[in-house]
Amino acid sequence: MESSASAPGIPLYKQSGKTGIAGPFTTFLFPAIVGSIIAVAYAYLIYWIPFIYLNFILTFVFGFFLAILVNAGAKAGHVRSVPVRFIFGGLGVLFAYYVHWVAWIAALGGGWILNPLELFPALKVIKLLGTWGIGRGEGTAVSGTFLLIIWIIEGLIILGVGILSSMMSDLIYCERCHRWTSVYDSLGGADVEGAEALFDGLDRGEAEILGTLKPVSPGASQYLKVDVCRCEKCQDLSAVTLKHVEITLDDKGKEESKETDIVEGALVPYPVADQLIRNFDGERS
């Protein structure tokens, strides 16, 4: 299916780059404070759990939670700036990551070393002596270069997931009302019948054509996923995101879905967004 991913005829929402007065502080403090609590739990879990593969899963989960906290702090501080999320959210993630090292050394029995000047020498000793073996009951501890590689991979996962994922915010902010818009996430699947005419209309800037979308019939192998954001206070800002979803079966007969972006954050008149929501109200109730 050909798509109109850029929708050149319809303006797309872009964050203003502005931020609230408290924005940098909340963006930092959420991952730094709450993230530090999670970091302590994470440190003790990877110490107690002897399975390296499970530990790597926990590492991704830890990074994911940090990303959530950065976005939560940015939302609370009315941050519409990617650089602010990256810099101050990144600092908060780094702080939580540092706390994880402090807690992990404490779990090993080394005490709570809060001074970085003392922490890094302690890590050098641990790198030399080793800490754990692969698998329960292994007599040889992992140490040296291999342990350092494990630490580097862990750090890249936590910082990469925690910082980069937090920059991919799809929230829409109403500058007039100084509030985030209401999100009607995944209203439902829209019928792809007449999709080419829909895409042509979007290319021509005919936003009203979106109001003609109707719920797809059950069991359809493809549909359009519809998301709507709108400011219900001033009723002046509304945005629609469309994705084409195709469902196929793998070799084992299990359903797989493939999503293709059609248009993201297309700014449309409020009545169009309202009509879309009403079209799918029956499907959501």
Summary of the structure (lengths in Angstrom):
residues: 285
radius of gyration: 24.0
end to end distance: 30.0
largest distance: 69.5
contacts: 895
relative contact order: 0.15
helix: 51%
strand: 17%
